Amino acid sequence: TREDRQAAHRWLGEWFEGIELTLNIAQERVHQWQSAGDMDKLRECLLEQNVFKELHEHDEYALLGHWLQLGEDVEKAYAEAWENWPEQDVLAFQLGSFLQSSGFYGEFTEQLLRRALAAKEKELGPEHPDTLISVSSLGTLLDKKGNYAGAEELCRRALAGREKALGPEHLSTLTSVNNLGVMLKAKGDSASAEELYRRALEGKEKALGASHPSTLVSVSNLGQLLWQKGDYTEAEELCHRALAGRETALGLEHPDTLTSVNNLGVMLKAKG
């Protein structure tokens, strides 16, 4: 019966709890509690520090999927469990980044990213590439939260640091170029944003090629900006390029391809 099967999965879930944790054991525990229909035990399992470490390192999207099944506020759940995690300095960035990429931009996520940044500044120095990753992540979070002044300051710091440490054409530098462009566009500084978008596009074309998906992101970003500025001819050319490139590189039904379909459709409709 269904009850017997769930009881067997519950027994297995408890049995796996007594085994030294590895990725396979963490995945088995999650599977057993899901199959048993015991959402409380599933939640308890996901909130364990070492289960998070294993699952996040392997596949953060699968980890998020487990939380979506539970249907609760992931940030709030981890905030409550955090005090019991012994490796906070080590895991602050991983957990903060996971919450940020999952769409949670609250105070706990900011607290984690600030703690991670402070730890990296102390251990590695303010200009180390790993420190600058934390600078960039915190800047992106502040932008999402509407703290545009703080976001821009951090984004400029990340860009300047990466230019110095990695060079102006390094892909991480170009990511910072693009991020600053996005922030300046949101501020209404279209001229500065365009300059940065063109720099990012030129650098990616050189480093990755004209058809790389990351290059096509810059193609699309520049096209959208030029459309807003009223440069309709070049904007349409770029959006056609982004769509054609994404259809070839990603397929017809990829979300980025569909975004390009929508963008171009909006432009053509506006043209009449």
Disulfide bonds with the S-S distance in Angstrom:
none
